[in-house]
Amino acid sequence: MYSITDFRKGLKIELKGEPYVIIDFQHVKPGKGGAFVRTKLKSLVTGNVLDQTFRSEKLAKPDIQEKEMQFLYEEGGKHYFMDMETYDQSFLTEEQLGNNKNFLKPNIIVSLLLHNGKSIGVSLPTFAELTIFQTDPGLKGDTASGGTKPATMETGVVIQVPLFVNEGDLIKIDTRTGEYVERVS
């Protein structure tokens, strides 16, 4: 069980039988009355964000396991993953994946989140290496300002990249922010 003094960003709690992660929290000590904690919670099942205030209650730890799985393919809005040990397959919908679907390419190893044995989401590696599918060519001498241009990746996501990268280049992207990190040689 967690008390409100244990709250921190990224802590996973269970509220009304559903797992949530704390996005933001603030301890408040008013002049009158008891202290309380104001939180922003994100549902790990639906992705909805909820504002919730807690006084001095105890919250349960959610039954969440992480299992390493390999992304296989996407078909009809469902993304299929395979357990590397048992070869069992699970799938997640686009709604369950959210923005994480933009960085999934076949054979990438991810951590599948399971709540009470049911797949609810995926945790990606911090960095993904993707190939640039389409981008405008950079002009010579156009780099003095350190500008960027849009580039469409092999997965279909569009990110801003420096002017010196070209189509076919392999680049490293931060999956948390969706930003360009470096060109991979």
Buried (B, 14 or more C-beta within 10 A) or exposed (E): EBEBEEBEEEBBBBBEEBBBBBEEBEEEEEEEEEEBBEBBBBBBBEBEEBEBEBEEEEBEEBEBEEBEBBBBEBEEEEBBBBBEEEEEEBBBEEEBBEEBBBBBEEEBEBBBBBBEEEBBBBEBEEBBBBBBBEBEEBEEEEEEEEEEBEBBBEBEBBBEBBBEBBEEBEBBBBBEEBEBBEBEE
